[in-house]
Structures are given as C-alpha cells and as structure tokens.
Amino acid sequence: MPSPTSPRPGSRRRLRIGVGGMAIESSQFCPHRSTYDDFRVTREGALLDRYTWTRPDDELAELVEWVPLVHAVAVPGGPVERATYDRIKGELVDRISASGPLDGLVYDIHGAMSVVGLDDAEADLTDAVRAATGPDTLISAAMDLHGNVSRRFAERLDLLTAHRMAPHEDAWDTRERAARKLVGRLAAGKGRPYRAWVQIPVLLPGEKTSTRLEPARSLYGRLASVEALDGVVDAAIWVGYAWADEERCRAAVVVTADDPRLATTQAESLARQYWSVRRDFTFVGPTGDADDCIARAVASPARPFVISDSGDNPTAGGAGDLAYMLGRLLAHEELASGRVTALHPGITDPKAVAVCFDAGVGAELSIGVGGRFSAGTGPHAEPYELTGTVTALDDPPGPGSGAPRGNPAYDGGGRSAAVTRGGVTVVLTERRKPFHTRADFGPLDPLAYDLLVVKIGYLEPELHAMAADWLLALTPGGVDQDLLRLGHHRVRRPLYPFDDAGFEETDLSAVSL
C-alpha cells in the first residue's frame, strides 16, 4: 500500500526524501580505534553536493525535495569508539525527527561497521533510523558488497542494493540506483516490496572475490539479468566482511520484487550458485610472502613493478602503521644499496612526520617509524629504526579549502614526509591515508621508481593502469589474507573456509521479509 505521505495520481506535491548515513569498514583485528576526528561529516548543501542526482538540473528535481540530514564517512580502520558512534547516530536520528514527515530516505552506508560493545552495528543504527522515520517512510540502502546483511538489519529496510564491481568502480552508480529506484517507486504510488533474504555460509576476503575474475565475474554479471525480470526491483550479492568476528559475517543475497515467490526463487538460485563455486575463488593476482615478492619484483624488467602490502591495507581496515614491509625492502641488498629504487607509501606516524617537518628537506635523521597503533600487538608491529634523508615534505589543503586532492571520501589533508635510505623512499603520513590515485602521491612521481609498494589489496583502477606488473604480498596485519591465522571465534559455524566438510547439503532457503 502507498504510504500516507505518498502523492496521489495527479498531485503536484514533490516527494520529500532524506539523505544520510554513516559509512566505515572496521577490522576487529586492527588495534586502531576510529574516533570522531577520523570521519568526514557533511550536512546541508555540502551533503547534497556529494551526489549528481540531487542537483537542480537533474530530472528528479521536479519530483523530489531532497532533505539533507547528515553523512559521516571514514577511512576503514579499527572499531568505532562507542562515544563517536553514539554522537553520529544521535545527530542522524535528531535530524530525521526534526525534518518532518519523509516519503523516503536514501540511506548511504557501508555495511561492515564494527562498534565497540555492539555485535551488529548497522542493525542497531537502522533500528534507530526506522524508529525516527516511522513505519511509512520507504528506506533505500546503498551498500558496499563487502558489507554484512543480518536478518534484523534487512527487516528494517524496504530496498537495499550493493556494488556490483570489485574494485568498486560503480560505487556512485550504486548510490544513484538506490535513489532512483526509491523515487520511481514512490512516484508510482507503490509501497513496500517483498525482500527475499538468504545468507550463505561462506566468508572470503575481497582479494579473493574480485569481479575482474571468475567466479565473481559471472555471479555479479548475472544480477542485471535477474533485475530485468518482470516484477523484480533489485538483486544484490554481498560477500561479507572477513575481518570482523561476528555472527552476521558471511555472504548474503537479497532479491527485491513485487512477487514474493519470484523474489524467493531468484534469491535461492543466486545463493546456490554462490555456494557451488565457493572453492573456485582465487586471489586476484599472483601472491607470495614479502621477501619472495620483493625478490621477484627486483629481478623483473617490468617497471614500475607494483607490490601490494595487503595485510596492512588501510582501505580494508588495517592500521596502516606497520613498518614490516619497509624493513623487508631495506633488507634486500639491491634496494639498500640504491641500485634498485622503491617508493613505499604510506606508513601512518604523525610523530615522525612532525620530526621531519622540524628538520626540513635535506636533513639527515634517525627516527623510529611506525607502530603508533600496533606496537606491542605482535612480532611485526614494532617501530623500524630508520636512518635516512628527508627528501620531500607535503602539506596539502585540508577539507573545505576548495582545493581537494586525491580521493574526496578519504583525503583528510594531513601532512606527509618522504624519507630516503639507499634506493628506498618511504612516505610517512600524519593521518591514515590510502594511495589509490596519482594525485594521492602529491609531489612524488610514482612512475619514477622501479618498485611501487603500496598498502592495498587488489589494485584500484589508477594503480592498476600504472603497474607494468604486480604481486599481492601476503603480509601480516589487521587485514591478513590468511583468515585461519587471525583467530575468529564468534563467527557462526560451520563456515567455509574455516570448515570444509560435513555441510555439503547446507540449507539455502530464502526468508521472505
């Protein structure tokens, strides 16, 4: 049934649709804790400016009055401090309550947020959001495919969709799809569709589920054809988030449709396909340990040769402060002597950055590097004693300066310093920061080095284009690709790959919501 606030046919009243959410990916195996300062918080016009479909010249402008609430996004990291979560949640709920009746809400989230003291953070947040909107507002969630979808969470939503590409080249398309489907449904006077939900007892890291390769390419490629079926609103697959230790962490399928039988049939079919190919998922690139990858890269004629320091990847939830790979680079004679060069961004260490700025470009110094969050948590987490020369300093414009640089969702404008020893130049950062685009490197040219060793998993598009060749180093850290050595103990078992026998006939029946 249409909601009481939905326009009747022929009515000229514009739909009132709120926009807001909270997005972060949080590794529970990471010693870092995410605080309010880690989030980029946007409100009012700045929030609507994030999207193209909220602009006055978009065709939706005639139908919709967009109501900006609040949106908070952070670089993935450790669990969110409870006070930070409560603050952002409280503002979102308060703004919904103060906004007046809403026909709909575009709910821009991630799906893999962990909060200290909570077992299912997105469900907790969505409970509060639903209570604030009331039962008649249609909520359309846009999510990352690495999110988790518990039944409690899905039950509070009306439409939910996820990225269909990994790397997430369609992230903004996903948000737009969630918005346009919501508007289309409300404008047509349609109410809440049926959702068929099923979880699959598989939990894999993103580096094994890239849609560049089979079987993920075919799985996700099938979604468009399911969505095209008459009566289907949307179809989505989530691979889950491997670096949290909660019952909800597993793959999931949701098909949204006006026919509950159609939704159930298609959801179960997708789930069975996922289950049948669970052993076929492989790493997105060739792998090795740190020393093996470095040796192969040095010996290769391909330049620049990119190596992923995957275990400390900050955009998967790693602390970003481990100097383990720096130590392994300088342990190689060709690199230590300078006969081969390498650029290694970016180890998070605000104290070391301050020392470099005080010393200035050209200064020789000896300093402990890394371990600011992780020291004392393991054999690879201690600072590395680095002696070298400060070769570059960068103090980019901060948020709101009108001159953003790099990834606008993550770039916090922190300072960075480059220190060179032998052939290795390491970039130290004031804040946790990804290096995905050419702009992220500031004054340094990543193409000028033989090796480019980045804290990342699979390569984002610009890095992928830079790489003459590439290896995925299976390094230690809070997002270690070897899930079995991390110590999960709260995920619901049996669960592949933690278990690989005795549940071949697992129940993949969908639940109609």
LUMLO-168821 format. One record per residue (C-alpha): x, y, z. Coordinates in steps of 0.05 Angstrom, whole numbers, padded with zeros to 5 digits, always signed. Each point is the difference from the previous one (the first is absolute). Example, Ala and Ser with C-alpha at 12.3 -4.5 7.8 and 13.67 -1.06 7.14 Angstrom:
# LUMLO-168821
+00246-00090+00156
+00027+00069-00013
# end
This chain:
# LUMLO-168821
+00000+00000+00000
+00024+00071-00013
+00023+00037+00061
-00045+00055+00028
+00051+00052-00023
+00005-00026-00072
-00029+00045-00054
-00066-00021-00032
-00003-00005-00076
-00004+00070-00028
+00027+00032+00062
+00055+00052-00009
+00029-00006+00069
+00074-00017-00004
+00025-00061+00038
+00040+00016+00062
+00060-00048+00003
+00054+00003+00052
+00074-00016-00014
+00048-00023+00054
+00039-00056+00031
+00065-00024+00032
+00052-00039-00037
+00064-00035+00023
+00031-00069-00008
+00028-00023+00067
+00050-00056+00013
-00008-00030+00069
+00071-00028-00007
+00028+00070-00007
+00027+00036+00062
-00021+00068-00027
-00064+00031+00027
-00041+00046-00044
-00020+00066+00033
-00041+00059-00021
+00061+00035-00029
+00008-00058-00049
-00068+00014-00032
-00015+00051-00054
-00069+00026+00020
-00043+00038-00050
-00066+00036+00009
-00046+00048-00036
+00019+00020-00071
+00068-00034+00006
-00035-00066+00010
-00043+00007-00062
+00061+00022-00039
+00029-00070+00009
-00050-00028-00051
-00017+00017-00072
-00073-00021+00005
-00016+00053+00052
+00019+00057-00046
-00053+00050-00022
+00012-00017-00074
-00013-00075+00011
-00067-00026-00023
-00016-00022+00071
-00002+00073+00023
-00072+00007-00026
-00022-00059+00043
+00043+00005+00062
+00016+00048+00056
+00066-00029+00026
+00007+00008+00075
+00074-00002+00022
+00008-00033+00067
+00072-00019+00019
+00051-00046-00031
+00065-00025+00032
+00053-00040-00037
+00069-00022+00023
+00060-00037-00027
-00010-00072+00021
+00035-00017+00065
-00010-00030+00068
-00067-00003+00036
-00035+00066+00012
+00002+00027+00071
-00069-00004+00031
-00003+00074+00017
+00015+00017-00073
-00053-00047-00026
-00051+00026+00049
+00015+00072-00020
-00009-00012-00074
-00060-00045+00010
-00032+00051+00046
+00009+00056-00051
-00029-00042-00056
-00061-00020+00041
-00010+00071+00025
+00002+00029-00070
-00049-00052-00025
-00047+00017+00057
+00006+00074-00013
-00008-00006-00076
-00075-00013+00002
-00034-00057-00037
+00043-00033-00052
-00026-00041-00058
+00067-00034-00007
+00072-00004+00024
+00062-00014-00041
+00043-00036+00051
+00073+00006-00020
+00039-00051+00041
+00054-00052-00007
-00023-00062+00038
+00064-00022+00035
+00002+00049+00058
+00022-00028+00067
-00012+00040+00063
+00031-00015+00067
-00053-00036+00042
-00048-00016-00058
-00009-00065-00038
-00038+00027-00061
+00013+00075-00007
-00039+00011-00064
-00061-00035+00030
+00005+00043+00062
+00006+00064-00042
-00057-00022-00045
-00045-00015+00059
+00009+00071+00023
-00010+00029-00070
-00064-00040-00011
-00027+00022+00067
+00013+00073-00020
-00030-00004-00070
-00060-00040+00021
-00027-00062-00036
-00026+00035-00062
+00065+00031-00026
+00033-00044-00053
+00074-00009+00015
+00047-00017-00058
+00070-00021+00021
+00061+00005-00044
+00056-00046+00024
+00069-00028-00013
+00000-00072-00023
+00049-00014+00057
-00054+00017+00050
-00039-00049+00043
-00076-00009-00004
-00031-00030+00062
-00075-00015+00001
-00011+00052+00055
+00033+00052-00044
-00036-00019-00065
-00068-00001+00034
+00003+00075+00015
+00013+00018-00073
-00045+00003-00061
+00051+00000-00056
+00073-00018+00005
+00053-00007-00053
+00076-00007-00003
+00058+00013-00046
+00007-00049-00057
+00074+00011-00013
+00063-00012+00040
+00040+00045-00004
-00060+00045+00012
-00001+00039-00064
-00076+00002+00005
-00004+00028+00071
-00034+00064-00021
-00044-00039-00049
-00024-00042+00059
-00021+00062+00039
-00036+00027-00061
-00035-00066-00012
-00025+00000+00072
-00026+00071-00007
-00033-00008-00068
-00034-00065+00017
-00027+00032+00063
-00027+00061-00038
-00030-00043-00054
-00036-00043+00050
-00028+00059+00039
-00019+00039-00062
-00039-00060-00025
-00038-00004+00066
+00030-00068+00016
+00013-00022+00070
+00048-00048+00033
+00025-00056-00045
+00016-00071+00023
+00071-00017+00017
+00027-00071-00004
+00061-00007+00045
+00048-00058+00006
+00069-00005+00031
+00053-00047-00028
+00050-00033+00048
+00061+00028-00037
+00047+00055+00023
+00056+00021-00047
+00046+00061-00004
-00013+00050-00054
+00066-00018-00034
-00031-00068-00016
-00066+00027-00025
+00019+00052-00051
-00049+00006-00057
+00059+00006-00048
+00005-00076+00006
-00045-00062+00000
-00042-00022+00035
-00018+00069+00029
-00003+00030-00070
-00056-00048-00021
-00036+00004+00067
-00004+00075-00001
-00010+00002-00075
-00064-00039+00010
-00032+00053+00044
-00020+00045-00057
-00039-00056-00034
-00036-00017+00065
-00016+00073+00010
-00029+00003-00071
-00053-00052+00016
-00070+00027+00001
-00018+00014+00072
+00071+00002+00028
+00022+00066+00030
+00073-00016+00017
+00048-00058+00011
+00063+00004+00042
+00056-00045+00026
+00044+00015+00060
+00064-00039+00012
+00001+00023+00073
+00058+00030+00039
+00055-00049+00018
+00037+00041+00053
-00055+00006+00051
-00019-00056+00048
-00076+00002+00005
-00056-00048-00015
-00025+00043-00058
+00067-00006-00038
-00016-00043-00060
-00023+00007-00072
-00072+00019-00013
-00050+00009-00057
-00061+00045-00001
-00049+00003-00058
-00054+00054+00003
-00064-00010-00039
-00075+00011-00001
-00011-00075-00004
+00025-00036+00062
+00006-00067-00036
+00042+00032-00055
+00045+00033+00051
+00010-00065+00038
+00013-00042-00062
+00053+00048-00027
+00034+00011+00068
+00006-00075+00011
+00027-00010-00070
+00054+00052+00010
+00018-00028+00068
+00007-00071-00027
+00045+00025-00056
+00044+00036+00051
+00004-00062+00044
+00017-00045-00059
+00061+00041-00020
+00026+00016+00070
+00064-00040-00011
+00013+00034-00067
+00016+00069+00028
+00073+00017-00006
+00044+00060+00014
-00007+00056-00050
+00074-00002-00016
+00063-00042+00010
+00020-00003+00073
+00060-00013+00045
+00029+00021+00066
+00035+00067+00006
+00070-00024-00015
-00022-00043-00059
-00040+00057-00031
+00058+00050+00009
+00050-00048-00031
-00045-00014-00060
-00014+00074-00010
+00074+00019+00003
+00018-00054-00050
-00056+00019-00048
+00012+00049-00058
-00070+00027+00009
-00001+00071+00027
-00033+00024+00041
-00012-00066+00034
-00056+00007+00051
-00004-00040+00064
-00060+00000+00046
+00015+00001+00074
-00068-00033+00010
+00000-00017+00075
+00004+00073+00021
-00046+00029-00053
-00036+00061+00032
-00057-00003-00050
-00019-00069+00024
+00007+00018+00074
+00075-00007+00013
+00034+00047+00048
+00046+00026-00055
+00058+00009+00050
+00039-00065-00009
+00072+00010-00023
+00008-00075-00014
+00005+00009-00075
+00048+00058+00007
+00047-00046+00039
-00005-00054-00053
+00015+00050-00056
+00063+00025+00034
+00022-00071+00015
+00008-00011-00075
+00071+00019-00022
-00021+00028-00068
-00048+00048+00034
+00043+00017+00060
+00058+00018-00047
-00043+00043-00045
+00012-00041-00063
-00075-00011-00001
-00050+00052+00024
-00066-00008+00036
-00055+00048+00024
-00039-00025+00060
-00060+00042+00022
-00027+00010+00050
+00017-00019+00072
-00044+00038+00049
+00044+00034+00052
-00018+00072+00020
+00059+00006+00048
+00050-00019-00054
-00033+00048-00049
+00008+00057+00051
+00073-00017+00010
+00011+00002-00076
-00034+00068-00007
+00041+00028+00057
+00064-00026-00033
-00017+00023-00070
+00016-00027-00070
+00072-00024-00005
+00008-00016+00073
+00032-00066+00022
-00037-00032+00058
-00009-00065+00038
-00071-00014+00023
-00046-00056+00021
-00052-00010-00054
-00069-00033+00008
-00033-00039+00055
-00039+00059+00026
-00064-00041+00007
+00028-00070-00005
+00063-00002+00043
-00003-00057+00050
-00054-00038-00039
+00045-00049-00036
+00070-00016-00025
-00007+00043-00063
-00031+00061+00033
+00059+00035+00031
+00029+00066-00027
+00056-00005-00051
+00063+00040+00016
+00011+00039-00064
+00061+00042-00017
-00008+00041-00063
-00009+00067-00034
-00064+00041-00002
-00012+00007-00075
-00070+00030-00004
-00052+00034+00044
-00073+00009-00019
-00053+00041+00036
-00061-00004-00045
-00063+00042+00007
-00049-00028+00051
-00075-00015-00009
-00041+00061-00015
+00058+00038-00031
-00030-00003-00069
+00060-00038-00025
-00010-00074+00016
+00051-00050-00024
-00003-00075-00006
-00060-00042+00022
-00053+00050+00023
-00032-00051+00047
+00065-00013+00037
+00050+00056-00009
+00006+00035+00067
+00053+00050-00021
+00053-00026+00047
+00074+00015-00009
+00049-00052-00026
+00075-00007-00003
+00045-00041-00045
+00064-00030+00028
+00051-00035-00043
+00051-00053+00019
+00039-00034-00055
-00049-00011-00057
-00062-00001+00045
-00044+00061+00010
-00053-00008+00053
-00059+00048+00007
-00021+00013+00071
-00070+00028+00010
-00031+00041+00055
-00067-00033-00008
-00020-00069-00026
-00005+00009-00075
-00008-00044-00062
+00044+00009-00061
-00046-00019-00057
+00008+00056-00051
+00057+00040-00030
-00024+00060+00039
+00007-00037+00066
+00076+00000-00009
+00005+00076+00002
+00068+00025-00025
+00029-00070-00009
-00004-00035-00067
-00017-00074+00011
+00021-00016-00071
+00072+00023+00014
+00016-00061+00044
+00015-00072-00018
-00047-00027+00054
-00063+00030+00028
-00020-00034+00065
-00068+00023+00023
-00043-00019+00060
-00058-00028-00039
-00032-00065-00021
-00024-00006-00072
+00021+00061-00041
-00047+00058-00009
-00008+00022-00073
+00054+00053-00003
+00051-00045+00035
-00019-00057-00045
+00013+00044-00060
+00068+00022+00028
+00024-00071+00013
+00045-00032-00053
-00007-00062+00044
-00028-00015+00068
+00003-00047+00060
-00044-00007+00061
+00044-00007+00061
-00032-00041+00055
+00025+00042+00058
-00020+00002+00073
-00049+00051+00028
-00071+00013+00021
-00027-00022-00068
+00044-00061-00010
-00023-00039-00061
+00012-00065+00038
-00066-00001+00039
+00015-00064+00036
+00059+00030+00039
-00039+00062+00023
-00038-00035+00055
-00074+00006-00016
-00042-00031+00055
-00068+00034-00003
-00020-00011-00072
-00057-00050-00009
+00026-00069-00018
+00004-00040-00044
+00028+00052-00047
+00044-00008-00061
+00062+00003-00002
+00004-00010+00076
-00038-00065-00012
+00001-00039-00065
-00035-00065+00014
-00065-00026+00029
-00048+00054-00026
-00004-00012-00075
-00077+00000+00005
-00004+00066+00036
-00069+00033+00003
-00004+00059-00048
-00074+00014+00007
-00017+00073-00006
-00041+00037+00052
-00054+00047-00026
+00002+00067+00036
# end
